[in-house]
C-alpha cells in the first residue's frame, strides 16, 4: 500500500477529526480510509488514533507523529514541484518591492540583467522606504534593509548595508568639520522619518555609542535625504550603496571615519518556500550571487572601518 497516501489520509483525519469527512474530502470510501489508517499505524508500530462512534482523536503517539507526517507531505510536494520545474522556462509576473534608493542604485540594474537571461519574466517594481504587506499587496519578493525581520516570513540574506556620515563641501566651508562625535550636537543634521529618534548610533573601538543630535531637516525617503546633503542642508547618514559616485567625485566628504554607523542586513523576503514559482526562485538565487561577498560589491574600493 502507498505509504505517502497513507500518511496523507492520517493527516486529513487528524485535521478533520472524522473518518467520514476525510473520506469525502479525499474522494475515498470510508473502508479505504480505514485500511490506510491501519497501514500507517502498522508502519509506525503504534496506535495513532482513538476511534469512537462520535469522533476520532489523536493518541499521544499520534500527536508526536503528526508534525513529521506534515513535513513528509511538504517535502514530497516540493520534490514534485522541483522535478516539474526543471523542464520549464521561467515566465509570468513577479511583483518586487524595495527602498527607492536601493532600487535606483543597485536593484533596477540587477533586475534588468536577470530579464536578459529570462525574457519571459515580467517584473513589476514598486519602491518606498515604508515596509509593504506582502499578502495584502500581492508582492512576490521584498528586498528589505533591516535588522528586524518578521518571523512569519522567509528571509534570505543578500548583503550587508553599511553607512557613512557625510556632508557636502559647501556645508563644511560654512559650518566647519566635526572632529568628534560630540561636535555633531552643534551641527545641522538631516533625519530619516523612520529613523532612531534624535540621535546617531555608532560603534567605535568595539563599543556602542549613542550621540544626541539636532535635526534641521526631515524626510521619509533616502533619495531626498541624499539630495538634501548634496545641497548643503546639513550632515546626513547615508548607505554606502548610494554614495560611491558622490564620494569619488568629491561631492560628499565622509566624516568621523573611526565611527561605524549601525550595519543593517539586506534580505530577500518572501512568504513561503512551498509552491514557489520558478521565476521567483531563480531571481532570489540571482540576487544572492550578484550581491555576494564581504565587503559587498559597492563597498569594494571604499575606505571603510574594518568590521572583522
VEXLOKOL-579582 format. One line per field, with one value per residue (C-alpha): residue number from 1; x, y, z; residue in three letters. Coordinates in Angstrom, 3 decimals. Layout:
% residues N
i = c(NUM/...)
X = c(X/...)
Y = c(Y/...)
Z = c(Z/...)
aa = c(Ala/...)
This chain:
% residues 308
i = c(1/2/3/4/5/6/7/8/9/10/11/12/13/14/15/16/17/18/19/20/21/22/23/24/25/26/27/28/29/30/31/32/33/34/35/36/37/38/39/40/41/42/43/44/45/46/47/48/49/50/51/52/53/54/55/56/57/58/59/60/61/62/63/64/65/66/67/68/69/70/71/72/73/74/75/76/77/78/79/80/81/82/83/84/85/86/87/88/89/90/91/92/93/94/95/96/97/98/99/100/101/102/103/104/105/106/107/108/109/110/111/112/113/114/115/116/117/118/119/120/121/122/123/124/125/126/127/128/129/130/131/132/133/134/135/136/137/138/139/140/141/142/143/144/145/146/147/148/149/150/151/152/153/154/155/156/157/158/159/160/161/162/163/164/165/166/167/168/169/170/171/172/173/174/175/176/177/178/179/180/181/182/183/184/185/186/187/188/189/190/191/192/193/194/195/196/197/198/199/200/201/202/203/204/205/206/207/208/209/210/211/212/213/214/215/216/217/218/219/220/221/222/223/224/225/226/227/228/229/230/231/232/233/234/235/236/237/238/239/240/241/242/243/244/245/246/247/248/249/250/251/252/253/254/255/256/257/258/259/260/261/262/263/264/265/266/267/268/269/270/271/272/273/274/275/276/277/278/279/280/281/282/283/284/285/286/287/288/289/290/291/292/293/294/295/296/297/298/299/300/301/302/303/304/305/306/307/308)
X = c(0.000/1.238/2.736/2.624/-1.104/-1.491/0.285/-1.925/-5.026/-3.750/-3.111/-6.521/-8.326/-6.337/-7.247/-10.935/-11.491/-13.702/-13.117/-16.273/-15.298/-11.776/-13.111/-15.383/-12.550/-10.156/-12.834/-12.344/-14.659/-14.705/-13.434/-10.441/-9.653/-9.727/-7.333/-4.888/-5.040/-4.326/-1.363/0.166/-0.268/1.479/4.260/4.705/4.081/1.784/-1.864/-2.206/-5.940/-8.681/-11.834/-15.338/-18.766/-18.845/-15.333/-11.722/-8.897/-5.134/-3.285/-0.020/1.811/-0.399/0.355/4.069/3.899/1.688/4.347/6.707/3.901/3.098/6.757/6.926/3.991/5.593/8.882/7.089/5.168/8.321/10.165/7.411/7.451/11.229/11.195/8.497/10.228/13.491/11.919/10.063/11.128/10.526/7.694/4.964/4.782/6.981/5.997/9.022/9.340/12.306/13.521/13.684/17.376/18.340/16.208/17.920/21.470/21.528/18.347/16.963/20.139/20.167/16.555/17.309/20.229/18.012/15.411/18.075/18.562/14.823/12.909/9.523/9.541/7.688/8.733/6.612/8.880/7.391/9.537/9.263/11.073/7.963/7.518/4.965/2.330/3.300/-0.037/-2.342/-0.411/0.299/4.063/6.253/9.569/10.606/14.250/14.411/17.189/16.616/17.768/14.160/12.642/9.092/9.345/6.325/8.285/11.130/14.280/17.453/20.474/21.833/24.419/25.306/24.277/26.895/26.517/28.681/28.221/28.897/28.361/28.832/31.959/29.748/28.240/31.670/33.000/30.146/29.847/33.179/34.035/33.121/36.236/34.498/31.092/30.204/30.753/27.669/25.444/26.260/25.715/22.668/21.718/19.286/16.951/15.119/11.489/11.744/14.973/16.012/14.999/17.214/20.493/23.063/24.286/27.864/30.385/33.827/36.692/34.237/31.916/28.397/27.920/24.689/25.184/22.334/21.903/19.604/17.583/17.153/15.587/13.349/12.373/10.799/12.868/16.578/16.946/15.646/17.992/20.936/19.806/19.490/23.022/24.334/22.599/24.454/21.419/23.326/25.108/23.446/23.943/23.610/24.059/27.298/25.471/24.236/27.435/30.208/29.977/29.462/32.490/34.670/33.733/34.218/30.574/30.380/33.003/33.000/33.092/34.307/35.930/36.615/32.877/30.974/27.198/24.909/25.241/21.945/21.125/19.819/17.362/15.247/11.891/9.030/6.035/6.849/9.272/6.332/4.959/7.398/7.274/10.376/10.962/10.980/13.386/15.765/15.560/16.430/19.385/20.481/20.388/22.193/25.014/25.146/25.351/27.520/30.772/32.114/32.531/29.537/30.315/29.517/31.833/34.934/37.402/35.823/37.849/35.555/36.219/37.259/34.357/36.300)
Y = c(0.000/3.532/4.876/8.506/8.220/6.524/9.449/11.917/10.058/10.136/13.916/14.542/12.503/14.254/17.681/16.914/14.668/12.420/9.428/10.231/13.839/12.820/10.168/12.722/15.240/12.618/11.065/7.651/5.176/5.021/1.433/2.555/5.317/2.736/0.479/3.334/4.248/0.649/0.654/3.836/2.516/-0.704/1.397/3.409/0.304/2.387/3.291/6.836/7.460/6.880/5.895/6.140/6.242/10.029/11.261/10.487/11.909/11.592/9.351/10.547/8.678/10.347/13.788/13.033/11.677/14.363/17.113/14.685/13.465/17.027/17.638/14.459/15.639/19.075/17.509/15.248/18.188/20.254/17.371/17.046/20.791/20.881/17.949/19.568/22.958/21.645/21.369/24.675/28.108/30.696/33.017/35.174/38.297/38.926/41.753/43.147/45.941/47.705/51.083/53.713/54.414/50.741/50.352/53.335/52.421/48.609/46.617/48.025/47.178/43.714/43.089/44.218/41.784/38.999/39.700/39.484/35.878/35.161/37.218/35.663/37.089/40.369/42.439/45.000/47.012/49.264/51.459/53.092/53.085/52.012/48.220/46.575/43.980/41.185/39.390/42.393/43.893/40.558/41.068/38.105/39.466/42.285/43.342/44.947/46.676/45.953/44.076/43.480/40.560/39.223/35.599/34.706/35.478/33.624/35.767/35.038/37.254/39.036/41.509/43.913/47.561/49.889/53.643/56.744/60.078/62.731/66.311/68.483/70.671/73.788/72.853/72.203/75.529/77.315/75.350/73.612/69.926/67.890/66.322/64.297/62.695/65.284/68.048/66.780/68.343/71.826/70.898/70.798/67.151/65.568/62.837/59.962/59.918/56.192/56.716/56.199/59.375/62.383/60.521/58.787/55.321/54.269/51.593/52.890/50.712/47.867/49.925/51.160/54.915/56.978/60.666/63.191/65.480/68.265/67.578/70.518/68.601/65.508/63.228/59.799/58.949/58.164/59.691/63.010/62.770/62.351/65.305/67.494/66.566/67.337/70.723/71.584/71.418/69.505/66.331/63.041/59.323/57.532/53.937/53.266/51.541/55.031/57.064/55.655/58.237/61.173/60.250/59.624/62.981/64.884/65.959/64.444/64.243/61.335/62.359/60.667/57.723/55.864/55.815/52.933/53.522/50.572/47.866/46.544/43.375/43.353/40.470/38.821/38.281/36.141/34.309/30.626/28.075/25.900/26.095/28.864/29.971/29.007/32.637/33.751/31.011/31.892/35.617/35.113/32.915/35.537/38.382/36.312/35.656/39.230/40.882/38.193/38.864/40.777/43.608/43.983/44.783/48.505/48.794/47.474/50.290/52.457/53.301/51.836/50.750/47.119/45.060/41.857)
Z = c(0.000/-0.862/2.342/1.168/0.564/3.941/5.607/3.733/4.949/8.543/8.391/6.828/9.504/12.251/10.856/10.394/13.397/11.290/9.039/7.087/6.387/5.456/3.082/1.396/1.020/-0.369/-2.581/-0.953/0.677/4.481/4.236/2.163/4.676/7.473/5.565/5.000/8.688/9.648/7.251/8.676/12.235/11.225/9.714/12.936/15.040/17.273/17.644/16.330/16.711/19.243/17.335/18.810/17.201/17.627/16.926/16.209/18.326/18.401/20.836/22.383/19.642/17.039/18.445/18.278/14.720/13.175/12.675/10.950/8.718/7.684/6.918/4.841/2.711/2.256/1.142/-1.312/-2.775/-3.096/-4.795/-7.394/-7.935/-8.410/-10.823/-12.942/-12.885/-14.362/-17.785/-17.726/-18.898/-16.157/-17.109/-15.643/-13.497/-10.464/-8.137/-6.315/-3.772/-2.187/-0.953/-3.683/-3.123/-3.378/-6.495/-8.079/-7.081/-7.312/-7.810/-11.072/-12.975/-11.403/-12.440/-15.988/-16.186/-14.835/-17.527/-20.223/-19.113/-18.724/-21.243/-20.447/-16.905/-16.430/-13.398/-11.547/-9.219/-6.548/-4.341/-0.946/2.374/4.314/4.785/2.494/3.418/1.030/1.362/1.015/-1.898/-3.633/-3.565/-4.511/-3.233/-0.928/-0.775/2.648/4.550/8.219/11.294/12.390/10.496/10.590/11.810/9.681/6.506/4.829/4.685/2.721/3.434/0.355/1.669/4.459/4.278/5.708/6.053/6.240/7.940/5.315/4.228/1.161/0.909/0.860/4.226/5.773/4.496/6.243/9.496/9.871/10.094/13.176/14.671/17.413/17.807/20.432/17.841/15.992/18.654/17.331/13.666/11.439/10.841/8.411/9.672/8.053/9.229/10.041/11.946/15.540/17.353/17.983/17.983/15.832/16.816/16.167/17.046/17.993/19.176/19.733/21.953/21.098/21.193/21.014/20.184/20.651/17.620/16.442/13.309/10.937/8.025/7.952/5.055/4.597/1.500/1.381/-2.099/-0.770/2.227/-0.144/-2.229/0.862/1.943/-1.555/-1.402/1.791/4.071/6.746/7.787/6.890/7.393/4.066/2.845/1.014/-1.877/-2.782/-2.307/-4.489/-7.292/-4.907/-2.806/-5.859/-7.409/-4.156/-3.981/-0.484/2.247/4.739/8.416/11.620/9.787/13.050/13.905/12.270/11.905/12.607/9.950/8.562/6.680/3.110/2.796/0.127/1.854/0.584/2.003/1.672/0.280/-0.752/-4.326/-5.158/-8.814/-10.755/-11.754/-8.116/-7.062/-9.898/-9.106/-5.431/-6.419/-8.968/-6.429/-3.792/-6.255/-7.604/-4.182/-2.570/-0.820/2.133/1.579/-0.729/-4.382/-3.962/-0.926/-2.661/-3.054/-0.354/2.761/5.419/9.020/9.417/10.835/11.358)
aa = c(Unk/Unk/Unk/Unk/Unk/Unk/Unk/Unk/Unk/Unk/Unk/Unk/Unk/Unk/Unk/Unk/Unk/Unk/Unk/Unk/Unk/Unk/Unk/Unk/Unk/Unk/Unk/Unk/Unk/Unk/Unk/Unk/Unk/Unk/Unk/Unk/Unk/Unk/Unk/Unk/Unk/Unk/Unk/Unk/Unk/Unk/Unk/Unk/Unk/Unk/Unk/Unk/Unk/Unk/Unk/Unk/Unk/Unk/Unk/Unk/Unk/Unk/Unk/Unk/Unk/Unk/Unk/Unk/Unk/Unk/Unk/Unk/Unk/Unk/Unk/Unk/Unk/Unk/Unk/Unk/Unk/Unk/Unk/Unk/Unk/Unk/Unk/Unk/Unk/Unk/Unk/Unk/Unk/Unk/Unk/Unk/Unk/Unk/Unk/Unk/Unk/Unk/Unk/Unk/Unk/Unk/Unk/Unk/Unk/Unk/Unk/Unk/Unk/Unk/Unk/Unk/Unk/Unk/Unk/Unk/Unk/Unk/Unk/Unk/Unk/Unk/Unk/Unk/Unk/Unk/Unk/Unk/Unk/Unk/Unk/Unk/Unk/Unk/Unk/Unk/Unk/Unk/Unk/Unk/Unk/Unk/Unk/Unk/Unk/Unk/Unk/Unk/Unk/Unk/Unk/Unk/Unk/Unk/Unk/Unk/Unk/Unk/Unk/Unk/Unk/Unk/Unk/Unk/Unk/Unk/Unk/Unk/Unk/Unk/Unk/Unk/Unk/Unk/Unk/Unk/Unk/Unk/Unk/Unk/Unk/Unk/Unk/Unk/Unk/Unk/Unk/Unk/Unk/Unk/Unk/Unk/Unk/Unk/Unk/Unk/Unk/Unk/Unk/Unk/Unk/Unk/Unk/Unk/Unk/Unk/Unk/Unk/Unk/Unk/Unk/Unk/Unk/Unk/Unk/Unk/Unk/Unk/Unk/Unk/Unk/Unk/Unk/Unk/Unk/Unk/Unk/Unk/Unk/Unk/Unk/Unk/Unk/Unk/Unk/Unk/Unk/Unk/Unk/Unk/Unk/Unk/Unk/Unk/Unk/Unk/Unk/Unk/Unk/Unk/Unk/Unk/Unk/Unk/Unk/Unk/Unk/Unk/Unk/Unk/Unk/Unk/Unk/Unk/Unk/Unk/Unk/Unk/Unk/Unk/Unk/Unk/Unk/Unk/Unk/Unk/Unk/Unk/Unk/Unk/Unk/Unk/Unk/Unk/Unk/Unk/Unk/Unk/Unk/Unk/Unk/Unk/Unk/Unk/Unk/Unk/Unk/Unk/Unk/Unk/Unk/Unk/Unk/Unk)
